[in-house]
Amino acid sequence: MMNRSKIFLGIVVFSLFFMIVANYPDTITLELGVFSGSNWDVPSGESYKIIDGAIERFEKKYPGVKVKYESGIMKNDYSSWLSAKIVKGEEPDVFMILDDDFNTLSSIGALAEIDSYMSFDQNFSTDDYYSSVLKAGTYSNSQYALPYECNPTLMFVNKTLLENCHIQMPDNDWTLDDFYSICKKVSEYSSNYYGYYDYEWLDSIYAYGARVFNEKGTKCYLDQSAVKRAIEFYRKLNNLNEGHTVTSDEFDKGLVAFSPRSLAVYRTYKPYPWRVKKYSTFEWDCLKMPTASKNQGSAQVSTLLMGMSAKSHHKSQAWNLLKELCHDQTTQQSITQYSQGISPLKKVAQSQTIIDMLDEETGDSKISRSLLNQALLGARNREKFKKYDAAKTMINTNMIKMIHSSDDFDLSLIELQKAVNKYLNE
């Protein structure tokens, strides 16, 4: 009787085990959200090569996990595509995050906090990243995303124009005083020449190491001394153009000495064949953005982020995929090879392999390990609070009026600050 009971119990256990196994999927499928082409609005046709390589390596490491993604989504359509997915509750487990979308996605709870994953994963260290770029993925003091690729702002220099004006090319540690002095000499040399194009008041703010808002986005500091000095410098620089608005066409024709441009633009249009499409009528190179002094100031960096869905049913596997894309050195080296930005990982960005790659691309380039390191160590990301974009637009609109107005400048700044603070606290 006892044997029969054991046999019966064994059959029941085996049947239950078989039912569980039969109904449990052999593999877990993660969905990845990506868009086609470059995040930096320059020609690119190999973005999927990076993703496909990372997926292949990931699936070899984790045989029970497969990754799929929808191809053909253009960057301009990506935000709408992702929004529709989120509304339906069908968002990808891991997805790219455009700069303009990060604050919104974080504030509505669409992104999973990843602080605990970063802390307890022994194969992950935040020290591997440039801190300024890693901070791009923070919101309200929590980490919601990792940097996938970054794109520091550099200063393009028209070498041909400087030579025509008998002006020596500045060094990488140049200051705002050097920048203004050269712009002034260029403007005085010929009425057809201009010192700069597209240098904005915010570039001057960064150069002084100042901040326009507090981290919570509840206060605006337009009347702070460092901010006022930065805006005064921008106003003085703007006066060199005597009311003329310099255009991109004038820069393209070689009539302008300086213009802030991204590393991605430099890497795209410096080498052949894209060089013949733009800036082919003059010799040009790039420098680090000028700062208030050799030991003060920074420049802006743009960052393409990736994050995990807060609703993912496979967060552990999603974290591993996120690491493969944003922390694995092989993936990060391929970003520099097949995209136009640079890796946010210090070891990759500073590696001789990457520097050699950039040298081969751009020939007589000023790009060096030192320049990239300086640009990224001192970089600043856009502010991370919900009303930032609208507040910045509000300041931009009024700043343009103030620069060209005869009204009392200090009083106008105070009034603008009051208006912005009121909006931030509504």
C-alpha positions in Angstrom: 0.0 0.0 0.0 2.8 2.3 0.9 4.5 1.7 -2.4 1.4 2.5 -4.3 1.1 5.8 -2.4 4.7 6.7 -3.3 4.1 5.8 -6.9 0.9 7.9 -7.0 2.7 10.8 -5.3 5.6 10.6 -7.8 3.2 10.6 -10.7 1.5 13.8 -9.3 4.7 15.6 -8.7 6.1 14.6 -12.2 2.8 15.8 -13.8 2.9 19.1 -12.0 6.5 19.6 -13.0 5.8 18.8 -16.6 2.8 21.2 -16.7 5.0 24.0 -15.2 7.8 23.4 -17.7 5.4 23.0 -20.6 3.8 26.4 -19.9 7.0 28.2 -19.0 8.7 29.9 -22.0 12.1 28.5 -23.1 13.4 32.1 -23.5 12.7 35.6 -22.2 12.3 38.2 -24.9 13.3 41.8 -24.2 12.1 44.6 -26.4 14.6 47.4 -27.2 13.5 50.9 -28.3 15.9 52.5 -30.7 15.7 55.0 -33.7 17.5 55.0 -37.0 20.3 57.3 -37.8 22.3 59.8 -35.7 21.0 61.5 -32.6 23.2 64.5 -33.6 21.4 65.4 -36.8 24.3 64.5 -39.1 24.5 61.9 -41.8 24.8 58.3 -40.5 23.9 55.0 -41.9 25.4 52.5 -39.4 23.5 53.0 -36.2 22.0 49.5 -36.3 25.5 48.0 -36.7 26.2 49.1 -33.1 22.9 47.7 -31.8 23.1 44.4 -33.7 26.6 43.8 -32.4 25.7 44.5 -28.8 22.6 42.2 -29.1 24.7 39.4 -30.5 27.2 39.6 -27.7 24.4 39.9 -25.1 22.5 36.8 -26.4 25.7 34.8 -26.2 26.3 35.8 -22.6 22.6 35.1 -21.7 21.4 32.1 -23.8 17.9 32.2 -22.3 17.3 35.8 -23.3 16.4 37.2 -26.8 16.3 40.8 -27.8 14.1 42.3 -30.5 13.6 45.8 -31.8 11.5 47.6 -34.4 13.6 49.0 -37.2 13.0 52.0 -39.4 11.8 54.5 -36.7 13.3 57.9 -37.6 14.5 60.2 -34.8 11.8 62.8 -35.6 9.1 60.1 -35.2 10.7 58.4 -32.2 9.1 60.5 -29.4 5.6 60.0 -30.8 6.3 56.2 -31.3 7.5 55.9 -27.7 4.6 57.9 -26.3 2.1 55.7 -28.0 3.8 52.6 -26.6 3.6 54.0 -23.1 0.0 55.0 -23.4 -0.8 51.4 -24.5 1.3 49.9 -21.7 3.5 48.3 -24.4 6.8 50.3 -23.9 10.1 48.5 -24.5 12.0 47.0 -21.6 15.0 49.2 -22.5 14.9 52.3 -24.7 16.7 55.3 -26.0 15.7 58.6 -24.4 15.9 61.9 -26.3 17.2 64.9 -24.5 13.9 66.8 -24.7 12.0 63.7 -23.3 14.0 62.8 -20.3 12.5 65.2 -17.8 9.0 64.2 -18.8 9.6 60.5 -18.8 11.2 60.7 -15.4 8.5 62.9 -13.8 5.6 60.7 -15.0 7.2 57.4 -13.7 7.8 55.8 -17.1 11.5 55.1 -16.2 12.7 52.7 -13.5 15.1 54.0 -10.9 18.4 52.2 -11.3 20.3 53.3 -8.2 20.0 49.9 -6.5 21.2 48.1 -9.6 24.2 50.3 -9.9 25.1 49.9 -6.2 24.8 46.1 -5.9 26.2 45.1 -9.3 29.9 44.2 -8.6 30.6 44.4 -12.4 29.5 48.0 -12.6 31.1 51.3 -11.4 29.9 54.8 -11.7 33.5 55.9 -11.6 33.9 54.5 -15.1 31.9 57.4 -16.5 32.7 61.1 -16.8 30.6 62.4 -13.9 29.1 65.3 -15.8 27.8 62.9 -18.5 26.5 60.3 -16.0 24.6 63.1 -14.2 22.6 63.6 -17.4 20.6 60.6 -16.3 19.6 61.9 -12.9 16.3 63.4 -11.9 15.4 64.5 -8.4 18.6 63.0 -7.1 17.9 59.6 -8.5 19.4 57.8 -11.5 16.9 56.9 -14.1 19.2 56.3 -17.2 22.7 55.7 -18.3 24.6 57.6 -21.0 24.9 55.7 -24.2 26.8 58.3 -26.3 27.8 61.9 -25.7 28.6 64.9 -27.8 30.7 67.8 -26.3 30.5 71.3 -27.7 33.7 72.6 -29.2 34.6 75.9 -30.9 35.1 75.7 -34.6 37.9 78.0 -35.9 38.2 79.4 -39.4 42.0 79.1 -39.8 41.9 80.7 -43.2 40.2 83.8 -42.0 42.5 84.2 -39.0 45.5 83.9 -41.4 44.0 86.6 -43.6 43.7 88.8 -40.6 47.2 88.0 -39.5 45.9 86.5 -36.2 47.6 83.5 -34.6 45.5 80.4 -33.8 44.7 80.4 -30.1 45.7 77.6 -27.7 43.3 75.2 -26.1 43.5 76.9 -22.8 42.3 80.2 -24.2 39.9 82.5 -22.2 36.9 84.7 -22.9 39.3 87.7 -23.0 41.2 86.0 -25.8 37.9 85.1 -27.6 36.7 88.7 -27.4 40.0 90.2 -28.4 40.2 88.1 -31.6 36.6 88.7 -32.5 37.2 92.5 -32.2 40.3 92.3 -34.4 38.4 90.3 -37.0 35.5 92.8 -37.1 37.9 95.7 -37.4 40.0 94.1 -40.1 37.1 94.0 -42.6 33.4 95.1 -42.6 32.6 91.8 -44.3 34.2 89.7 -41.5 32.6 88.7 -38.2 34.0 87.3 -35.1 31.4 84.7 -34.2 28.2 83.0 -35.2 25.7 81.1 -32.9 27.5 81.8 -29.7 24.6 82.2 -27.2 24.2 83.8 -23.7 24.1 80.3 -22.2 27.5 79.5 -23.6 28.8 82.5 -21.7 27.0 81.3 -18.5 28.8 78.0 -18.8 32.1 79.7 -19.5 31.8 81.5 -16.1 30.9 78.3 -14.3 27.6 80.0 -13.3 24.1 78.5 -12.9 20.8 80.0 -14.0 18.6 77.7 -11.9 18.8 75.8 -8.7 18.8 72.0 -9.0 15.1 71.7 -8.0 14.1 74.2 -10.6 12.3 76.5 -8.1 14.6 79.5 -8.4 16.2 81.5 -11.1 19.5 83.4 -10.5 19.7 86.0 -13.2 20.7 88.8 -10.7 23.6 86.7 -9.3 27.0 88.3 -9.9 28.5 85.5 -11.9 25.4 85.3 -14.1 25.3 89.0 -14.6 29.0 89.1 -15.6 28.4 86.3 -18.1 25.4 88.1 -19.7 27.4 91.4 -19.7 30.1 89.6 -21.6 27.6 88.3 -24.1 26.1 91.7 -24.5 29.6 93.3 -25.1 30.4 90.5 -27.7 27.1 91.1 -29.4 27.8 94.8 -29.8 30.8 94.0 -32.1 28.3 93.1 -34.8 26.7 96.6 -34.6 23.2 95.3 -34.9 23.9 92.8 -37.7 22.6 89.3 -37.2 25.3 86.9 -38.5 23.8 84.0 -40.5 24.8 80.4 -41.0 25.2 81.2 -44.7 27.9 83.8 -43.8 29.7 81.2 -41.6 29.5 78.6 -44.4 31.0 81.1 -46.8 34.0 81.5 -44.5 33.2 85.1 -43.3 33.1 84.2 -39.6 36.0 83.3 -37.3 34.3 81.2 -34.6 31.2 79.2 -34.1 30.3 76.6 -31.4 29.7 73.2 -33.0 29.5 69.7 -31.7 32.1 67.0 -31.9 29.7 65.1 -34.1 29.6 67.9 -36.7 33.4 68.1 -36.6 33.8 64.3 -37.1 31.2 64.3 -40.0 32.3 67.3 -42.0 36.1 67.4 -41.4 36.9 64.2 -43.4 36.1 63.3 -47.0 33.5 62.9 -48.6 31.2 65.1 -46.4 33.8 67.8 -46.3 33.0 68.8 -49.9 29.4 69.3 -48.8 30.2 71.9 -46.1 33.0 74.3 -45.1 35.1 73.3 -48.1 36.0 76.8 -49.1 38.3 77.4 -46.0 40.6 75.5 -43.7 39.1 75.0 -40.2 39.7 73.1 -37.0 38.4 73.1 -33.4 39.4 74.1 -29.9 37.9 73.7 -26.4 35.3 76.3 -25.7 36.8 79.5 -24.1 36.2 79.9 -20.4 36.3 82.9 -18.0 39.8 81.8 -16.9 42.1 78.8 -17.3 40.8 77.4 -14.0 37.1 78.4 -14.3 34.2 77.5 -16.5 32.9 74.7 -18.7 30.9 74.0 -21.9 27.8 72.1 -22.7 27.6 68.4 -23.6 24.6 66.7 -25.1 23.9 63.1 -24.1 21.9 60.3 -25.6 20.5 58.3 -22.7 19.1 54.8 -22.3 16.8 53.6 -19.5 14.6 50.8 -18.3 10.9 50.8 -18.3 9.3 51.0 -14.9 6.8 48.4 -16.0 9.3 45.8 -17.4 8.5 42.3 -16.2 12.2 41.3 -16.6 14.1 44.1 -14.9 17.1 42.0 -14.0 17.6 41.0 -17.6 16.8 44.5 -18.7 19.5 45.9 -16.5 22.0 43.4 -18.0 21.0 44.6 -21.5 21.3 48.3 -20.4 24.8 47.5 -19.2 25.8 45.8 -22.4 24.8 48.9 -24.4 26.1 51.6 -22.0 28.9 50.1 -20.0 30.5 47.4 -22.1 33.7 48.6 -23.6 33.4 46.7 -26.9 30.0 48.3 -27.5 31.3 51.7 -26.5 34.3 51.5 -28.8 32.0 50.6 -31.7 29.9 53.8 -31.0 33.0 55.9 -31.7 33.7 53.8 -34.8 30.2 53.8 -36.3 28.6 56.9 -34.9 29.8 60.5 -34.6 29.8 61.2 -30.9 32.1 59.8 -28.2 31.8 57.3 -25.4 30.9 58.5 -22.0 33.3 56.0 -20.5 36.7 57.5 -19.5 38.8 54.5 -20.5 37.2 54.3 -24.0 37.2 58.1 -24.7 40.9 58.4 -23.6 42.1 55.2 -25.3 44.9 55.4 -27.9 42.7 53.3 -30.2 40.0 56.0 -30.2 42.5 58.8 -30.7 44.2 57.0 -33.6 40.7 56.5 -35.1 40.0 60.2 -34.9 43.4 61.1 -36.3 42.8 58.8 -39.3 39.4 60.4 -39.9 40.4 64.1 -39.7 44.1 64.2 -40.7 45.7 67.4 -39.4 43.3 67.5 -36.5 43.5 69.4 -33.2 41.5 66.6 -31.6 43.7 64.9 -28.9 43.2 62.9 -25.7 43.8 66.1 -23.7 41.2 68.1 -25.6 38.5 65.4 -25.3 39.3 64.9 -21.6 39.2 68.6 -20.9 35.9 69.0 -22.8 34.2 66.1 -20.9 35.7 66.7 -17.5 34.4 70.2 -17.4 31.2 69.6 -19.3 27.7 70.6 -18.2 24.4 69.0 -19.1 21.2 70.8 -19.5 19.2 71.2 -16.2 17.0 68.3 -15.1 13.6 69.6 -13.9 10.2 69.5 -15.5 9.8 73.2 -16.4 13.3 73.7 -17.7 12.6 73.9 -21.4 9.8 76.4 -21.0 11.8 78.5 -18.6 14.8 78.6 -20.9 12.6 79.6 -23.8 11.1 82.4 -21.7 14.6 83.7 -20.9 15.8 83.4 -24.5 12.9 85.4 -25.8 13.4 88.2 -23.3 17.2 88.1 -23.5 17.2 88.9 -27.2 15.0 92.0 -26.6 17.2 93.1 -23.6 20.4 92.9 -25.6 19.2 95.3 -28.2 17.2 97.6 -25.9 18.2 100.9 -24.4 16.3 100.2 -21.1 18.2 99.8 -17.9 19.9 96.3 -18.2 20.1 95.5 -14.4 16.5 96.5 -13.9 15.4 94.4 -16.9 17.2 91.3 -15.5 15.5 91.7 -12.1 12.1 92.0 -13.7 12.8 88.9 -15.9 14.0 86.9 -12.9 10.7 87.8 -11.0 8.7 86.6 -14.0 10.6 83.3 -14.4 10.5 82.6 -10.6 6.7 83.2 -10.7 6.4 80.7 -13.5 8.6 78.1 -11.8 6.5 78.2 -8.6 3.0 78.2 -10.2 
